[in-house]
Amino acid sequence: MARSTTTRQEFKSLIFWGPLLFATYMAFTPISHAITPSMGDKKLHLLAFTYLSVALWWAYPRWGASYFAAVMLVAYGVCIEVIQAFIPNRFASLSDLLADCIGIGIGLGVVHLVRWMQARFSA
């Protein structure tokens, strides 16, 4: 039974860490080498950080819905923008960071809605 639980947690961890690593790679790849998204840049930031917020909670439910998790994701977004200022053909953007923060807010809203529904319907 312990092996099954470990495997499940490893899978949940990959659901968060895999996309986080991919997002980091895409953020630090010079634009000339990056995959060009078919949707707008701001929508991509919003969706990525919404997903990361929900995936963080799903992988680590004890602290994934906390304000600490939100602060960590905002710090990650800030780091991306600061580092992009030093990458050729990239630039830091406050509007990208704002889209990240909105995505985190939406993600945490989804998380809290799911937790509320779980508590309401399990009682």
TAGI-V582079 format. One record per pair of residues at least 6 apart in sequence whose ideal C-beta (glycine too) atoms are under 7 Angstrom apart, sorted by sequence separation. I is the first residue (numbers start at 1). GAP is how many residues later the second one is. D is the distance in whole Angstrom. If there is no record, write none. Layout:
I:GAP:D + I:GAP:D
This chain:
58:6:7 + 63:6:6 + 84:6:4 + 85:6:6 + 37:7:5 + 57:7:3 + 84:7:6 + 85:7:4 + 26:8:6 + 56:8:4 + 57:8:5 + 84:8:5 + 82:10:6 + 81:11:4 + 81:12:6 + 56:13:5 + 81:15:6 + 81:16:5 + 78:19:6 + 53:20:6 + 77:20:5 + 52:21:6 + 77:23:4 + 49:24:6 + 23:25:5 + 74:27:6 + 49:28:7 + 74:30:6 + 73:31:5 + 19:32:6 + 20:32:6 + 19:33:7 + 70:34:5 + 19:36:7 + 70:38:6 + 16:39:4 + 15:40:5 + 16:40:5 + 15:43:6 + 16:43:4 + 65:43:7 + 15:44:6 + 12:46:6 + 13:46:5 + 65:46:5 + 12:47:4 + 65:47:7 + 53:50:7 + 65:50:6 + 45:51:5 + 49:51:5 + 53:51:5 + 27:53:5 + 42:53:7 + 46:53:5 + 50:53:4 + 54:53:5 + 45:54:4 + 49:54:3 + 53:54:2 + 57:54:4 + 28:55:6 + 41:55:7 + 45:55:5 + 48:55:7 + 49:55:5 + 52:55:7 + 53:55:6 + 46:56:6 + 47:56:7 + 50:56:5 + 54:56:6 + 27:57:6 + 30:57:6 + 32:57:6 + 42:57:4 + 46:57:4 + 50:57:4 + 54:57:6 + 30:58:5 + 31:58:4 + 45:58:6 + 49:58:7 + 53:58:7 + 28:59:6 + 30:59:5 + 31:59:6 + 30:60:7
